[in-house]
Structures are given as structure tokens and as C-alpha cells.
């Protein structure tokens, strides 16, 4: 449920900025990674964005695999992927 709320919030923010959701995601990820790089050079840490990126990668790869094999990704399956990534 937390991921669904995040998705809806992201979708709203992208439309406010007149970007597609994918454009907004790309810009947000790049800004986050760039700010994490600045923090990691100061603090010597790796930042928390990597686990989130790995979780996003898992969701996208699973969804694309289904699509590439001409299979339909049902809402329940997508929710299961999201829950597992959270």
C-alpha cells in the first residue's frame, strides 16, 4: 500500500512539472544519485538510494520479462512484486 501511495504522489508531481512519469523518475533519480554522491564524498557513506534502485530494478525487470513473453501482468502479480521489493 505504501508503494501505491508513492506511485500516485510521483504521478501527481510529474504532471505538475509537465513531464511524463518516466521523465520525472529519471530526473528525480539522477538528482538523488548526484546528491548522494556529494554526501558520500563528505561522509564516506554509500547512501540509501542503492537499495531503492535495486528494488526498482527488480520490479521493472520482472514486468518487462512478462511483457517480452507476451504475458499479461495482473494487478495481483504487480502488487506481489512491489510488496517483495518493499
mmCIF file as gemmi writes it, N, C-alpha and C atoms, coordinates in Angstrom:
data_model
loop_
_atom_site.group_PDB
_atom_site.id
_atom_site.type_symbol
_atom_site.label_atom_id
_atom_site.label_alt_id
_atom_site.label_comp_id
_atom_site.label_asym_id
_atom_site.label_entity_id
_atom_site.label_seq_id
_atom_site.pdbx_PDB_ins_code
_atom_site.Cartn_x
_atom_site.Cartn_y
_atom_site.Cartn_z
_atom_site.occupancy
_atom_site.B_iso_or_equiv
_atom_site.pdbx_formal_charge
_atom_site.auth_seq_id
_atom_site.auth_asym_id
_atom_site.pdbx_PDB_model_num
ATOM 1 N N . UNK Axp A 1 ? 0.82 -1.191 0 1 0 ? 1 A 1
ATOM 2 C CA . UNK Axp A 1 ? 0 0 0 1 0 ? 1 A 1
ATOM 3 C C . UNK Axp A 1 ? 0.867 1.258 0 1 0 ? 1 A 1
ATOM 4 N N . UNK Axp A 2 ? 2.006 1.173 0.699 1 0 ? 2 A 1
ATOM 5 C CA . UNK Axp A 2 ? 2.909 2.317 0.756 1 0 ? 2 A 1
ATOM 6 C C . UNK Axp A 2 ? 3.436 2.642 -0.64 1 0 ? 2 A 1
ATOM 7 N N . UNK Axp A 3 ? 3.748 1.621 -1.429 1 0 ? 3 A 1
ATOM 8 C CA . UNK Axp A 3 ? 4.264 1.846 -2.775 1 0 ? 3 A 1
ATOM 9 C C . UNK Axp A 3 ? 3.211 2.472 -3.676 1 0 ? 3 A 1
ATOM 10 N N . UNK Axp A 4 ? 1.971 2.071 -3.513 1 0 ? 4 A 1
ATOM 11 C CA . UNK Axp A 4 ? 0.884 2.641 -4.319 1 0 ? 4 A 1
ATOM 12 C C . UNK Axp A 4 ? 0.745 4.138 -4.036 1 0 ? 4 A 1
ATOM 13 N N . UNK Axp A 5 ? 0.824 4.517 -2.772 1 0 ? 5 A 1
ATOM 14 C CA . UNK Axp A 5 ? 0.738 5.937 -2.403 1 0 ? 5 A 1
ATOM 15 C C . UNK Axp A 5 ? 1.923 6.702 -2.987 1 0 ? 5 A 1
ATOM 16 N N . UNK Axp A 6 ? 3.105 6.096 -2.938 1 0 ? 6 A 1
ATOM 17 C CA . UNK Axp A 6 ? 4.285 6.739 -3.516 1 0 ? 6 A 1
ATOM 18 C C . UNK Axp A 6 ? 4.121 6.924 -5.019 1 0 ? 6 A 1
ATOM 19 N N . UNK Axp A 7 ? 3.591 5.889 -5.684 1 0 ? 7 A 1
ATOM 20 C CA . UNK Axp A 7 ? 3.383 5.981 -7.128 1 0 ? 7 A 1
ATOM 21 C C . UNK Axp A 7 ? 2.414 7.109 -7.461 1 0 ? 7 A 1
ATOM 22 N N . UNK Axp A 8 ? 1.307 7.173 -6.741 1 0 ? 8 A 1
ATOM 23 C CA . UNK Axp A 8 ? 0.322 8.217 -7.009 1 0 ? 8 A 1
ATOM 24 C C . UNK Axp A 8 ? 0.905 9.605 -6.754 1 0 ? 8 A 1
ATOM 25 N N . UNK Axp A 9 ? 1.698 9.742 -5.699 1 0 ? 9 A 1
ATOM 26 C CA . UNK Axp A 9 ? 2.349 11.023 -5.411 1 0 ? 9 A 1
ATOM 27 C C . UNK Axp A 9 ? 3.327 11.4 -6.512 1 0 ? 9 A 1
ATOM 28 N N . UNK Axp A 10 ? 4.091 10.413 -6.985 1 0 ? 10 A 1
ATOM 29 C CA . UNK Axp A 10 ? 5.05 10.666 -8.065 1 0 ? 10 A 1
ATOM 30 C C . UNK Axp A 10 ? 4.333 11.063 -9.338 1 0 ? 10 A 1
ATOM 31 N N . UNK Axp A 11 ? 3.236 10.394 -9.618 1 0 ? 11 A 1
ATOM 32 C CA . UNK Axp A 11 ? 2.467 10.691 -10.814 1 0 ? 11 A 1
ATOM 33 C C . UNK Axp A 11 ? 1.931 12.119 -10.768 1 0 ? 11 A 1
ATOM 34 N N . UNK Axp A 12 ? 1.439 12.529 -9.601 1 0 ? 12 A 1
ATOM 35 C CA . UNK Axp A 12 ? 0.923 13.901 -9.452 1 0 ? 12 A 1
ATOM 36 C C . UNK Axp A 12 ? 2.04 14.931 -9.632 1 0 ? 12 A 1
ATOM 37 N N . UNK Axp A 13 ? 3.191 14.666 -9.007 1 0 ? 13 A 1
ATOM 38 C CA . UNK Axp A 13 ? 4.301 15.612 -9.113 1 0 ? 13 A 1
ATOM 39 C C . UNK Axp A 13 ? 4.795 15.73 -10.545 1 0 ? 13 A 1
ATOM 40 N N . UNK Axp A 14 ? 4.817 14.611 -11.272 1 0 ? 14 A 1
ATOM 41 C CA . UNK Axp A 14 ? 5.288 14.673 -12.659 1 0 ? 14 A 1
ATOM 42 C C . UNK Axp A 14 ? 4.335 15.497 -13.514 1 0 ? 14 A 1
ATOM 43 N N . UNK Axp A 15 ? 3.036 15.353 -13.269 1 0 ? 15 A 1
ATOM 44 C CA . UNK Axp A 15 ? 2.079 16.118 -14.075 1 0 ? 15 A 1
ATOM 45 C C . UNK Axp A 15 ? 2.143 17.604 -13.738 1 0 ? 15 A 1
ATOM 46 N N . UNK Axp A 16 ? 2.446 17.942 -12.493 1 0 ? 16 A 1
ATOM 47 C CA . UNK Axp A 16 ? 2.587 19.344 -12.107 1 0 ? 16 A 1
ATOM 48 C C . UNK Axp A 16 ? 3.788 19.965 -12.83 1 0 ? 16 A 1
ATOM 49 N N . UNK Axp A 17 ? 4.853 19.18 -12.997 1 0 ? 17 A 1
ATOM 50 C CA . UNK Axp A 17 ? 6.059 19.678 -13.652 1 0 ? 17 A 1
ATOM 51 C C . UNK Axp A 17 ? 6.004 19.519 -15.178 1 0 ? 17 A 1
ATOM 52 N N . UNK Axp A 18 ? 4.852 19.098 -15.706 1 0 ? 18 A 1
ATOM 53 C CA . UNK Axp A 18 ? 4.629 18.921 -17.142 1 0 ? 18 A 1
ATOM 54 C C . UNK Axp A 18 ? 5.619 17.937 -17.766 1 0 ? 18 A 1
ATOM 55 N N . UNK Axp A 19 ? 5.889 16.853 -17.049 1 0 ? 19 A 1
ATOM 56 C CA . UNK Axp A 19 ? 6.761 15.787 -17.536 1 0 ? 19 A 1
ATOM 57 C C . UNK Axp A 19 ? 5.979 14.49 -17.555 1 0 ? 19 A 1
ATOM 58 N N . UNK Axp A 20 ? 6.42 13.57 -18.403 1 0 ? 20 A 1
ATOM 59 C CA . UNK Axp A 20 ? 5.849 12.239 -18.297 1 0 ? 20 A 1
ATOM 60 C C . UNK Axp A 20 ? 6.377 11.626 -17.014 1 0 ? 20 A 1
ATOM 61 N N . UNK Axp A 21 ? 5.728 10.584 -16.536 1 0 ? 21 A 1
ATOM 62 C CA . UNK Axp A 21 ? 6.174 9.945 -15.302 1 0 ? 21 A 1
ATOM 63 C C . UNK Axp A 21 ? 7.594 9.408 -15.46 1 0 ? 21 A 1
ATOM 64 N N . UNK Axp A 22 ? 7.915 8.832 -16.61 1 0 ? 22 A 1
ATOM 65 C CA . UNK Axp A 22 ? 9.262 8.296 -16.804 1 0 ? 22 A 1
ATOM 66 C C . UNK Axp A 22 ? 10.315 9.409 -16.82 1 0 ? 22 A 1
ATOM 67 N N . UNK Axp A 23 ? 9.99 10.559 -17.425 1 0 ? 23 A 1
ATOM 68 C CA . UNK Axp A 23 ? 10.922 11.685 -17.422 1 0 ? 23 A 1
ATOM 69 C C . UNK Axp A 23 ? 11.15 12.197 -15.999 1 0 ? 23 A 1
ATOM 70 N N . UNK Axp A 24 ? 10.051 12.307 -15.245 1 0 ? 24 A 1
ATOM 71 C CA . UNK Axp A 24 ? 10.157 12.776 -13.875 1 0 ? 24 A 1
ATOM 72 C C . UNK Axp A 24 ? 10.983 11.797 -13.038 1 0 ? 24 A 1
ATOM 73 N N . UNK Axp A 25 ? 10.75 10.495 -13.217 1 0 ? 25 A 1
ATOM 74 C CA . UNK Axp A 25 ? 11.507 9.477 -12.477 1 0 ? 25 A 1
ATOM 75 C C . UNK Axp A 25 ? 12.991 9.583 -12.79 1 0 ? 25 A 1
ATOM 76 N N . UNK Axp A 26 ? 13.318 9.723 -14.059 1 0 ? 26 A 1
ATOM 77 C CA . UNK Axp A 26 ? 14.718 9.821 -14.454 1 0 ? 26 A 1
ATOM 78 C C . UNK Axp A 26 ? 15.376 11.036 -13.811 1 0 ? 26 A 1
ATOM 79 N N . UNK Axp A 27 ? 14.723 12.186 -13.894 1 0 ? 27 A 1
ATOM 80 C CA . UNK Axp A 27 ? 15.293 13.398 -13.314 1 0 ? 27 A 1
ATOM 81 C C . UNK Axp A 27 ? 15.425 13.283 -11.801 1 0 ? 27 A 1
ATOM 82 N N . UNK Axp A 28 ? 14.434 12.704 -11.164 1 0 ? 28 A 1
ATOM 83 C CA . UNK Axp A 28 ? 14.467 12.543 -9.715 1 0 ? 28 A 1
ATOM 84 C C . UNK Axp A 28 ? 15.568 11.582 -9.292 1 0 ? 28 A 1
ATOM 85 N N . UNK Axp A 29 ? 15.696 10.468 -10.005 1 0 ? 29 A 1
ATOM 86 C CA . UNK Axp A 29 ? 16.758 9.515 -9.689 1 0 ? 29 A 1
ATOM 87 C C . UNK Axp A 29 ? 18.14 10.126 -9.879 1 0 ? 29 A 1
ATOM 88 N N . UNK Axp A 30 ? 18.324 10.835 -10.983 1 0 ? 30 A 1
ATOM 89 C CA . UNK Axp A 30 ? 19.618 11.474 -11.222 1 0 ? 30 A 1
ATOM 90 C C . UNK Axp A 30 ? 19.939 12.515 -10.152 1 0 ? 30 A 1
ATOM 91 N N . UNK Axp A 31 ? 18.957 13.303 -9.779 1 0 ? 31 A 1
ATOM 92 C CA . UNK Axp A 31 ? 19.177 14.31 -8.734 1 0 ? 31 A 1
ATOM 93 C C . UNK Axp A 31 ? 19.511 13.637 -7.407 1 0 ? 31 A 1
ATOM 94 N N . UNK Axp A 32 ? 18.809 12.533 -7.108 1 0 ? 32 A 1
ATOM 95 C CA . UNK Axp A 32 ? 19.055 11.81 -5.865 1 0 ? 32 A 1
ATOM 96 C C . UNK Axp A 32 ? 20.446 11.201 -5.858 1 0 ? 32 A 1
ATOM 97 N N . UNK Axp A 33 ? 20.824 10.57 -6.943 1 0 ? 33 A 1
ATOM 98 C CA . UNK Axp A 33 ? 22.147 9.955 -7.027 1 0 ? 33 A 1
ATOM 99 C C . UNK Axp A 33 ? 23.227 11.018 -6.934 1 0 ? 33 A 1
ATOM 100 N N . UNK Axp A 34 ? 23.04 12.133 -7.636 1 0 ? 34 A 1
ATOM 101 C CA . UNK Axp A 34 ? 24.028 13.214 -7.584 1 0 ? 34 A 1
ATOM 102 C C . UNK Axp A 34 ? 24.163 13.774 -6.178 1 0 ? 34 A 1
ATOM 103 N N . UNK Axp A 35 ? 23.048 13.942 -5.471 1 0 ? 35 A 1
ATOM 104 C CA . UNK Axp A 35 ? 23.135 14.46 -4.104 1 0 ? 35 A 1
ATOM 105 C C . UNK Axp A 35 ? 23.754 13.416 -3.183 1 0 ? 35 A 1
ATOM 106 N N . UNK Axp A 36 ? 23.486 12.128 -3.42 1 0 ? 36 A 1
ATOM 107 C CA . UNK Axp A 36 ? 24.094 11.073 -2.614 1 0 ? 36 A 1
ATOM 108 C C . UNK Axp A 36 ? 25.598 11.024 -2.842 1 0 ? 36 A 1
ATOM 109 N N . UNK Axp A 37 ? 26.02 11.244 -4.085 1 0 ? 37 A 1
ATOM 110 C CA . UNK Axp A 37 ? 27.453 11.254 -4.374 1 0 ? 37 A 1
ATOM 111 C C . UNK Axp A 37 ? 28.145 12.367 -3.613 1 0 ? 37 A 1
ATOM 112 N N . UNK Axp A 38 ? 27.499 13.539 -3.551 1 0 ? 38 A 1
ATOM 113 C CA . UNK Axp A 38 ? 28.077 14.66 -2.806 1 0 ? 38 A 1
ATOM 114 C C . UNK Axp A 38 ? 28.159 14.328 -1.33 1 0 ? 38 A 1
ATOM 115 N N . UNK Axp A 39 ? 27.1 13.727 -0.774 1 0 ? 39 A 1
ATOM 116 C CA . UNK Axp A 39 ? 27.095 13.358 0.642 1 0 ? 39 A 1
ATOM 117 C C . UNK Axp A 39 ? 28.119 12.27 0.926 1 0 ? 39 A 1
ATOM 118 N N . UNK Axp A 40 ? 28.244 11.299 0.021 1 0 ? 40 A 1
ATOM 119 C CA . UNK Axp A 40 ? 29.159 10.197 0.278 1 0 ? 40 A 1
ATOM 120 C C . UNK Axp A 40 ? 30.611 10.653 0.235 1 0 ? 40 A 1
ATOM 121 N N . UNK Axp A 41 ? 30.917 11.671 -0.555 1 0 ? 41 A 1
ATOM 122 C CA . UNK Axp A 41 ? 32.289 12.171 -0.562 1 0 ? 41 A 1
ATOM 123 C C . UNK Axp A 41 ? 32.583 12.925 0.727 1 0 ? 41 A 1
ATOM 124 N N . UNK Axp A 42 ? 31.545 13.523 1.318 1 0 ? 42 A 1
ATOM 125 C CA . UNK Axp A 42 ? 31.735 14.227 2.584 1 0 ? 42 A 1
ATOM 126 C C . UNK Axp A 42 ? 31.769 13.257 3.765 1 0 ? 42 A 1
ATOM 127 N N . UNK Axp A 43 ? 30.818 12.32 3.781 1 0 ? 43 A 1
ATOM 128 C CA . UNK Axp A 43 ? 30.659 11.443 4.94 1 0 ? 43 A 1
ATOM 129 C C . UNK Axp A 43 ? 31.309 10.08 4.757 1 0 ? 43 A 1
ATOM 130 N N . UNK Axp A 44 ? 31.692 9.725 3.545 1 0 ? 44 A 1
ATOM 131 C CA . UNK Axp A 44 ? 32.288 8.42 3.306 1 0 ? 44 A 1
ATOM 132 C C . UNK Axp A 44 ? 31.275 7.298 3.248 1 0 ? 44 A 1
ATOM 133 N N . UNK Axp A 45 ? 29.972 7.602 3.201 1 0 ? 45 A 1
ATOM 134 C CA . UNK Axp A 45 ? 28.92 6.584 3.167 1 0 ? 45 A 1
ATOM 135 C C . UNK Axp A 45 ? 28.472 6.288 1.76 1 0 ? 45 A 1
ATOM 136 N N . UNK Axp A 46 ? 27.602 5.284 1.626 1 0 ? 46 A 1
ATOM 137 C CA . UNK Axp A 46 ? 27.115 4.901 0.304 1 0 ? 46 A 1
ATOM 138 C C . UNK Axp A 46 ? 25.737 5.454 0.006 1 0 ? 46 A 1
ATOM 139 N N . UNK Axp A 47 ? 25.01 5.937 1.005 1 0 ? 47 A 1
ATOM 140 C CA . UNK Axp A 47 ? 23.679 6.485 0.77 1 0 ? 47 A 1
ATOM 141 C C . UNK Axp A 47 ? 22.621 5.397 0.756 1 0 ? 47 A 1
ATOM 142 N N . UNK Axp A 48 ? 21.359 5.787 0.864 1 0 ? 48 A 1
ATOM 143 C CA . UNK Axp A 48 ? 20.28 4.811 0.928 1 0 ? 48 A 1
ATOM 144 C C . UNK Axp A 48 ? 19.602 4.59 -0.412 1 0 ? 48 A 1
ATOM 145 N N . UNK Axp A 49 ? 20.033 5.283 -1.443 1 0 ? 49 A 1
ATOM 146 C CA . UNK Axp A 49 ? 19.336 5.165 -2.719 1 0 ? 49 A 1
ATOM 147 C C . UNK Axp A 49 ? 19.631 3.842 -3.423 1 0 ? 49 A 1
ATOM 148 N N . UNK Axp A 50 ? 20.753 3.198 -3.165 1 0 ? 50 A 1
ATOM 149 C CA . UNK Axp A 50 ? 21.076 1.949 -3.857 1 0 ? 50 A 1
ATOM 150 C C . UNK Axp A 50 ? 20.075 0.841 -3.599 1 0 ? 50 A 1
ATOM 151 N N . UNK Axp A 51 ? 19.674 0.585 -2.354 1 0 ? 51 A 1
ATOM 152 C CA . UNK Axp A 51 ? 18.657 -0.456 -2.151 1 0 ? 51 A 1
ATOM 153 C C . UNK Axp A 51 ? 17.344 -0.139 -2.863 1 0 ? 51 A 1
ATOM 154 N N . UNK Axp A 52 ? 16.986 1.135 -2.895 1 0 ? 52 A 1
ATOM 155 C CA . UNK Axp A 52 ? 15.76 1.533 -3.582 1 0 ? 52 A 1
ATOM 156 C C . UNK Axp A 52 ? 15.892 1.316 -5.09 1 0 ? 52 A 1
ATOM 157 N N . UNK Axp A 53 ? 17.054 1.615 -5.641 1 0 ? 53 A 1
ATOM 158 C CA . UNK Axp A 53 ? 17.277 1.394 -7.072 1 0 ? 53 A 1
ATOM 159 C C . UNK Axp A 53 ? 17.269 -0.092 -7.411 1 0 ? 53 A 1
ATOM 160 N N . UNK Axp A 54 ? 17.836 -0.904 -6.548 1 0 ? 54 A 1
ATOM 161 C CA . UNK Axp A 54 ? 17.844 -2.351 -6.78 1 0 ? 54 A 1
ATOM 162 C C . UNK Axp A 54 ? 16.415 -2.894 -6.728 1 0 ? 54 A 1
ATOM 163 N N . UNK Axp A 55 ? 15.609 -2.401 -5.789 1 0 ? 55 A 1
ATOM 164 C CA . UNK Axp A 55 ? 14.211 -2.832 -5.703 1 0 ? 55 A 1
ATOM 165 C C . UNK Axp A 55 ? 13.442 -2.412 -6.951 1 0 ? 55 A 1
ATOM 166 N N . UNK Axp A 56 ? 13.654 -1.187 -7.407 1 0 ? 56 A 1
ATOM 167 C CA . UNK Axp A 56 ? 13.004 -0.711 -8.633 1 0 ? 56 A 1
ATOM 168 C C . UNK Axp A 56 ? 13.43 -1.555 -9.823 1 0 ? 56 A 1
ATOM 169 N N . UNK Axp A 57 ? 14.707 -1.877 -9.885 1 0 ? 57 A 1
ATOM 170 C CA . UNK Axp A 57 ? 15.238 -2.704 -10.969 1 0 ? 57 A 1
ATOM 171 C C . UNK Axp A 57 ? 14.539 -4.069 -10.988 1 0 ? 57 A 1
ATOM 172 N N . UNK Axp A 58 ? 14.354 -4.665 -9.822 1 0 ? 58 A 1
ATOM 173 C CA . UNK Axp A 58 ? 13.694 -5.968 -9.745 1 0 ? 58 A 1
ATOM 174 C C . UNK Axp A 58 ? 12.261 -5.894 -10.263 1 0 ? 58 A 1
ATOM 175 N N . UNK Axp A 59 ? 11.551 -4.857 -9.885 1 0 ? 59 A 1
ATOM 176 C CA . UNK Axp A 59 ? 10.165 -4.692 -10.341 1 0 ? 59 A 1
ATOM 177 C C . UNK Axp A 59 ? 10.121 -4.516 -11.852 1 0 ? 59 A 1
ATOM 178 N N . UNK Axp A 60 ? 10.952 -3.634 -12.375 1 0 ? 60 A 1
ATOM 179 C CA . UNK Axp A 60 ? 10.952 -3.35 -13.817 1 0 ? 60 A 1
ATOM 180 C C . UNK Axp A 60 ? 11.36 -4.578 -14.622 1 0 ? 60 A 1
ATOM 181 N N . UNK Axp A 61 ? 12.398 -5.278 -14.196 1 0 ? 61 A 1
ATOM 182 C CA . UNK Axp A 61 ? 12.837 -6.464 -14.939 1 0 ? 61 A 1
ATOM 183 C C . UNK Axp A 61 ? 11.768 -7.545 -14.964 1 0 ? 61 A 1
ATOM 184 N N . UNK Axp A 62 ? 11.102 -7.763 -13.85 1 0 ? 62 A 1
ATOM 185 C CA . UNK Axp A 62 ? 10.04 -8.766 -13.819 1 0 ? 62 A 1
ATOM 186 C C . UNK Axp A 62 ? 8.872 -8.366 -14.709 1 0 ? 62 A 1
ATOM 187 N N . UNK Axp A 63 ? 8.504 -7.097 -14.677 1 0 ? 63 A 1
ATOM 188 C CA . UNK Axp A 63 ? 7.403 -6.624 -15.521 1 0 ? 63 A 1
ATOM 189 C C . UNK Axp A 63 ? 7.77 -6.718 -16.999 1 0 ? 63 A 1
ATOM 190 N N . UNK Axp A 64 ? 8.99 -6.328 -17.347 1 0 ? 64 A 1
ATOM 191 C CA . UNK Axp A 64 ? 9.424 -6.394 -18.746 1 0 ? 64 A 1
ATOM 192 C C . UNK Axp A 64 ? 9.553 -7.838 -19.235 1 0 ? 64 A 1
ATOM 193 N N . UNK Axp A 65 ? 9.982 -8.735 -18.365 1 0 ? 65 A 1
ATOM 194 C CA . UNK Axp A 65 ? 10.09 -10.142 -18.739 1 0 ? 65 A 1
ATOM 195 C C . UNK Axp A 65 ? 8.722 -10.698 -19.122 1 0 ? 65 A 1
ATOM 196 N N . UNK Axp A 66 ? 7.714 -10.374 -18.305 1 0 ? 66 A 1
ATOM 197 C CA . UNK Axp A 66 ? 6.35 -10.824 -18.626 1 0 ? 66 A 1
ATOM 198 C C . UNK Axp A 66 ? 5.899 -10.242 -19.968 1 0 ? 66 A 1
ATOM 199 N N . UNK Axp A 67 ? 6.143 -8.957 -20.161 1 0 ? 67 A 1
ATOM 200 C CA . UNK Axp A 67 ? 5.714 -8.294 -21.391 1 0 ? 67 A 1
ATOM 201 C C . UNK Axp A 67 ? 6.446 -8.871 -22.602 1 0 ? 67 A 1
ATOM 202 N N . UNK Axp A 68 ? 7.722 -9.145 -22.473 1 0 ? 68 A 1
ATOM 203 C CA . UNK Axp A 68 ? 8.512 -9.684 -23.581 1 0 ? 68 A 1
ATOM 204 C C . UNK Axp A 68 ? 8.033 -11.069 -23.994 1 0 ? 68 A 1
ATOM 205 N N . UNK Axp A 69 ? 7.462 -11.794 -23.041 1 0 ? 69 A 1
ATOM 206 C CA . UNK Axp A 69 ? 6.941 -13.135 -23.332 1 0 ? 69 A 1
ATOM 207 C C . UNK Axp A 69 ? 5.455 -13.109 -23.645 1 0 ? 69 A 1
ATOM 208 N N . UNK Axp A 70 ? 4.944 -11.937 -23.99 1 0 ? 70 A 1
ATOM 209 C CA . UNK Axp A 70 ? 3.538 -11.745 -24.377 1 0 ? 70 A 1
ATOM 210 C C . UNK Axp A 70 ? 2.577 -12.237 -23.305 1 0 ? 70 A 1
ATOM 211 N N . UNK Axp A 71 ? 2.963 -12.04 -22.041 1 0 ? 71 A 1
ATOM 212 C CA . UNK Axp A 71 ? 2.108 -12.404 -20.919 1 0 ? 71 A 1
ATOM 213 C C . UNK Axp A 71 ? 1.544 -11.133 -20.294 1 0 ? 71 A 1
ATOM 214 N N . UNK Axp A 72 ? 0.388 -11.259 -19.705 1 0 ? 72 A 1
ATOM 215 C CA . UNK Axp A 72 ? -0.244 -10.125 -19.045 1 0 ? 72 A 1
ATOM 216 C C . UNK Axp A 72 ? 0.16 -10.103 -17.579 1 0 ? 72 A 1
ATOM 217 N N . UNK Axp A 73 ? 0.549 -8.96 -17.115 1 0 ? 73 A 1
ATOM 218 C CA . UNK Axp A 73 ? 0.897 -8.792 -15.707 1 0 ? 73 A 1
ATOM 219 C C . UNK Axp A 73 ? -0.355 -8.336 -14.981 1 0 ? 73 A 1
ATOM 220 N N . UNK Axp A 74 ? -0.892 -9.212 -14.18 1 0 ? 74 A 1
ATOM 221 C CA . UNK Axp A 74 ? -2.125 -8.911 -13.448 1 0 ? 74 A 1
ATOM 222 C C . UNK Axp A 74 ? -1.815 -8.008 -12.257 1 0 ? 74 A 1
ATOM 223 N N . UNK Axp A 75 ? -2.815 -7.303 -11.789 1 0 ? 75 A 1
ATOM 224 C CA . UNK Axp A 75 ? -2.647 -6.374 -10.668 1 0 ? 75 A 1
ATOM 225 C C . UNK Axp A 75 ? -2.121 -7.091 -9.43 1 0 ? 75 A 1
ATOM 226 N N . UNK Axp A 76 ? -2.613 -8.306 -9.179 1 0 ? 76 A 1
ATOM 227 C CA . UNK Axp A 76 ? -2.165 -9.055 -8.005 1 0 ? 76 A 1
ATOM 228 C C . UNK Axp A 76 ? -0.678 -9.399 -8.104 1 0 ? 76 A 1
ATOM 229 N N . UNK Axp A 77 ? -0.244 -9.774 -9.309 1 0 ? 77 A 1
ATOM 230 C CA . UNK Axp A 77 ? 1.166 -10.095 -9.512 1 0 ? 77 A 1
ATOM 231 C C . UNK Axp A 77 ? 2.04 -8.851 -9.325 1 0 ? 77 A 1
ATOM 232 N N . UNK Axp A 78 ? 1.585 -7.731 -9.863 1 0 ? 78 A 1
ATOM 233 C CA . UNK Axp A 78 ? 2.342 -6.485 -9.722 1 0 ? 78 A 1
ATOM 234 C C . UNK Axp A 78 ? 2.426 -6.089 -8.26 1 0 ? 78 A 1
ATOM 235 N N . UNK Axp A 79 ? 1.333 -6.229 -7.53 1 0 ? 79 A 1
ATOM 236 C CA . UNK Axp A 79 ? 1.342 -5.891 -6.11 1 0 ? 79 A 1
ATOM 237 C C . UNK Axp A 79 ? 2.288 -6.807 -5.352 1 0 ? 79 A 1
ATOM 238 N N . UNK Axp A 80 ? 2.333 -8.073 -5.714 1 0 ? 80 A 1
ATOM 239 C CA . UNK Axp A 80 ? 3.248 -9.022 -5.085 1 0 ? 80 A 1
ATOM 240 C C . UNK Axp A 80 ? 4.7 -8.616 -5.338 1 0 ? 80 A 1
ATOM 241 N N . UNK Axp A 81 ? 5.008 -8.187 -6.561 1 0 ? 81 A 1
ATOM 242 C CA . UNK Axp A 81 ? 6.361 -7.715 -6.884 1 0 ? 81 A 1
ATOM 243 C C . UNK Axp A 81 ? 6.725 -6.488 -6.053 1 0 ? 81 A 1
ATOM 244 N N . UNK Axp A 82 ? 5.776 -5.562 -5.94 1 0 ? 82 A 1
ATOM 245 C CA . UNK Axp A 82 ? 6.013 -4.347 -5.172 1 0 ? 82 A 1
ATOM 246 C C . UNK Axp A 82 ? 6.215 -4.669 -3.703 1 0 ? 82 A 1
ATOM 247 N N . UNK Axp A 83 ? 5.357 -5.529 -3.158 1 0 ? 83 A 1
ATOM 248 C CA . UNK Axp A 83 ? 5.479 -5.903 -1.745 1 0 ? 83 A 1
ATOM 249 C C . UNK Axp A 83 ? 6.816 -6.572 -1.465 1 0 ? 83 A 1
ATOM 250 N N . UNK Axp A 84 ? 7.239 -7.425 -2.374 1 0 ? 84 A 1
ATOM 251 C CA . UNK Axp A 84 ? 8.512 -8.122 -2.198 1 0 ? 84 A 1
ATOM 252 C C . UNK Axp A 84 ? 9.678 -7.132 -2.256 1 0 ? 84 A 1
ATOM 253 N N . UNK Axp A 85 ? 9.568 -6.109 -3.097 1 0 ? 85 A 1
ATOM 254 C CA . UNK Axp A 85 ? 10.631 -5.118 -3.223 1 0 ? 85 A 1
ATOM 255 C C . UNK Axp A 85 ? 10.676 -4.181 -2.006 1 0 ? 85 A 1
ATOM 256 N N . UNK Axp A 86 ? 9.519 -3.933 -1.399 1 0 ? 86 A 1
ATOM 257 C CA . UNK Axp A 86 ? 9.477 -3.066 -0.194 1 0 ? 86 A 1
ATOM 258 C C . UNK Axp A 86 ? 10.151 -3.782 0.931 1 0 ? 86 A 1
